[in-house]
Amino acid sequence: MGLITYLNSVKARDPAPRSRREILLYPGVWALGFHKIAHRLFRARFYFLARAVNHFARFLTAIDIHPGAKIGKNFFIDHGFTVIGETAEIGDNVTIYQCVTLGGTDPANGIAGKRHPTILDGAILGSGCQVLGPVIVGERARIGANAVVTRDVPAGAVMTGIPAKPMLVDAKEYQKEFVPYGTPCRDCYDPQTQKLEILQCEVEQLRKRLAELVAERDVETMGEDDGPSTPNDRRSRTRA
């Protein structure tokens, strides 16, 4: 039953498979299965055997998950060539695309012994992104393709660029339970033009706000014009 639930969760995030049997052939599914074995061996301190299973899985799937990494429910690696470090922690319903690295850095400024990221529930990591060091990626956060994350990411944020920075996202996109590939495909995420894209979004937001303020002013002006007349108003109309 647990396997069927997992396969259904993958099918809900990937439109390609026609059946659950197809998903059983995915390298990410096999890599996760081998990791469960390697992680149990690692916790039992059979480090050599854990590494052996890890290397065998990497040979078959091109996905390298250190036996010490902690992974939650319904974790999905779409395609392969992913690297996940020893002290990485991954929550439930996390989706990672190809060529992603959850890498380590010198933990001098972080938690002692913690060198790799913590990815919270529902996060999506786009293809080629690098999340480095003991940073925390918040719940339902999205990391754009080829972004480099070296600082904590707030819950629900969309990060793009090198280094990764948050960008404005339409509320309709933000409220979606799952966004394939992490970021809307209609937007441009070239790091060289990211600042321009953010400024254009800010200008658009300001234009909308200005239009709202003008509309509010017009309504107030009409209300004043339609109000009761005073003696001074009547005298003015008589003189005219």
N, C-alpha and C positions, 0 to 999 in steps of 0.2 A: 504493500500500500504506500509506503514511504517513497519507493522508487517511482511509482505512477504519479504521485503528487509532485515530485521533483521534475519529472519529464513534462508534466502539464505546465509547470511554471516556466520551463524553458520555451515550450511551444507558444505560450502567451507573449513572450518577448521576441520571438524570432518567427517571421512569416514564411520562412523558406521550407521547413519540413512539412511533409504531407501526413506524417504519422509519427507516433511515439517511437516506432522501431527505427526510423531514420535518425532520431536524436541519439539513440544508443551508439551510433557510429561517430558521433562528434568527438574530436580530440579533447575538448574541454571536459566532457563527461568522463572520459577515461582517466584524464589527469586527476580529476577530483576523486574518483574511486581509488586510484593508487595512493593519493595523498591521505585518504582516511586510514589506509593500512600503515603507511609510513609514519603518520602522526601517532598512532597507537604504539608503534615500536619505539618512537622517539620518547614518548612519555614513560614507557617502561625502561628507558635508558639502554635500549638496544640500538645505539647510535649508528653502528656500522651497517646493520641490517636495514635501518630506516633510510640511510643514505643510498644503499644498494637499490632499494625499491624506488627511491627518488630518481636515481640516474636511469633506471630502466624505463620509468615513466617518461622522462625527458627524451630518451632515445625514440620512444614510440610516438610521442605527441608533440614534441618541440615546445613543451610547456614545462617550466622549471618552478616547482613549488617546494620551498624548503620544508622538511618534515616538521619543523618547529612552528610553522605558521598556524594561526588559529582561524578557522573558517566556519561561518554560521550556515544557516539553512538556505537552500535554493540559490547557491552561488553558481553563476553562469559565466563561463569564458567562451565567447564567440570567436571561433577560429583559434589561432595559437600564437606561438612566439612570445609568450608572456613570462615574466620573471617576478616571483613573489618571495621576499626575503624572510629570514628566520623569525624575527619578532613582529612581523606584520599581523594585524588582527582585522578580520573582515566580518561584518555583520550579516544580517539576513537579507535575502533578495537583492544582492549586489550583482551588477552586470559589468563585465570587463570585455572590451574588444581587443583586437589583435595588437601585438607589439607594445603592450603596456608593461611598465616596470614599477613595482613597489619596492624602491631601493633604499639603501641605508646610507647614513652619513655619520660623522663623528657626533656622538650623543652628548658632547660636553655641555650644551645648552638645553638638553632635554632630560627625560627621565633616565635614570641610571640603567644601563643595559638595554634600553629601548632604542633601536636604531632605525626601525622601519615604520611605515604609516599605520594608522588605524582608520579603517573605512567603515562608516556607520551604515545603518540599514537603508536600503533602497537607493544607494548612490550608483551613478553610472559613469564609467571611465571610458572616454572615447579612444579610438585607435591611435597608438603612438604616443600617448601622454606618459609623462614621467612624474611620479609622486615620490618625493625624496625626503628621507629623514622621519623623525618621530612626530609627524604632523597628524592632525585629525581632520578628516573629510566628513563634514556633517551629513545628517540624514537627508536623503533625496537630493543631494548636491550632484551637479553634473560637471565633469571635466571635459573640455573640448579636445578635439584631435590635436596631437602634438604639443599640448600645453605642458608646461613644466611647473609643478606645484612644490613650493618649498615652505609655505606657511599654512596655518590652519585655514580651513574653508568653512564658512558658516552654513548652517542647514539651509537647503534649498537654493544655494547660490549656483550660478553658472560661471565657470572659470575658463578663460581662454588666454592664449598668448604666452610669451616667454619674457619675464616670469609671468605666471598666470595671475590675472586680475579679474574681478567680478564684472559682469556686463549686465545691462538692462535687458529684461526679458518680458515680453507681453504676458499679462496675467493669464490669458487662455493657455499659453504654453506652460506656464509655471504650475497651473492647477492640474495638468495631466498626470495620471498615475505613473505612466512610463513613456519616455520619449526615445524612440529608437536612435541608436548611435550617439546619444548623449546631448546633442544640440540640434536645433532646427536647421535643415539642410539648405534653406533659402538664404541663410546669412553667410557673410564672408568672414573667415577667421584667420586671415593672413596676419601674422604678428606685426608686419610692417604697416598695416593699415588699421590695426585694432583701435588706436587712439582716435582716428578719424571716425570709425564706426561708432564708438562710444559717444563722441561729441555730436554726431548726427542724431543719435537716439535722444540725447539730452535736449537738443534743439527742438526735436519733434515733441517731446514732453512739454517743453516750455510753450510751444505754440498752442498745444491743446489747453494748457492752463490759462494762457492769455485769452483764448476764445471763450473759455468758461467765465472768466472775470468780466469780459466785455458784455457777455450775455446777462450776467447778474446786474451790471450797471444799467443796462438798457431796461431791464424789468423794474428796477428801483426808480428810474427816471419816469417811466410810464405811470407807475403808481403815484408819484408825486403830482404829475400833470392831472391825473383823474381825481385828486383829492378835493375836499370841500373848499370853496372859494372864501377868501377873507374880505373885510370891508376895503382894505387897500387894493385888492385885486379888482373889486367892482368899480372903485374910483378910477383906476387905470383904464378899464375898458370904456368908462363913460367919457373920459377925456379923449380917448382915441376916436 
